[in-house]
Amino acid sequence: MDKLTPAERRVVDRLVEAWNAFVELPREHNDDVTEFRHGIHRLQEKVMCRPIRRTIGGEA
């Protein structure tokens, strides 16, 4: 993750904070943790793609 900007790193750190806070909540449905994890992963993917786009010079 050395190619992330400081702002991008803050976003990733906040996603980790969101995950940690969510798993501390009481479980209300069996699928909640799995679905939340998938959502977090999707968001992480969006942040992690940014350095790749900068490296290849594309703006999609």
C-alpha positions in Angstrom: 0.0 0.0 0.0 3.0 2.3 -0.4 1.5 3.8 -3.5 -1.6 5.2 -1.7 -1.8 8.9 -1.1 -2.2 10.0 2.5 -5.9 10.7 1.9 -6.4 7.3 0.3 -4.7 5.7 3.3 -7.1 7.5 5.6 -10.0 6.1 3.7 -8.6 2.6 4.0 -8.0 3.1 7.8 -11.6 4.4 8.2 -12.9 1.3 6.4 -11.0 -0.8 8.9 -12.5 1.2 11.7 -16.0 0.7 10.3 -15.4 -3.1 10.1 -14.1 -3.2 13.6 -17.1 -1.2 14.9 -19.6 -3.3 13.0 -18.4 -6.7 14.3 -18.7 -5.4 17.8 -22.5 -4.8 17.3 -24.9 -7.5 18.5 -25.7 -10.0 15.8 -29.2 -9.6 14.4 -29.1 -11.7 11.3 -26.7 -14.5 10.3 -25.8 -12.9 7.0 -25.1 -9.4 8.3 -21.3 -9.9 8.9 -20.8 -11.7 5.6 -22.7 -9.0 3.6 -20.9 -6.2 5.5 -17.5 -7.8 4.8 -18.4 -8.1 1.1 -19.3 -4.4 1.1 -16.1 -3.4 2.8 -14.1 -5.5 0.3 -15.8 -3.7 -2.6 -15.0 -0.3 -1.1 -11.4 -1.4 -0.5 -11.1 -2.5 -4.1 -12.2 1.0 -5.3 -9.6 2.7 -3.2 -6.8 0.2 -4.2 -7.6 0.6 -7.9 -6.6 4.3 -7.7 -2.8 3.8 -7.6 -3.1 1.3 -10.4 -5.0 3.8 -12.6 -2.3 6.4 -11.9 0.4 4.0 -12.8 -1.1 3.1 -16.1 -2.2 6.7 -16.8 -5.9 5.9 -17.3 -8.9 7.8 -16.2 -11.9 5.5 -16.7 
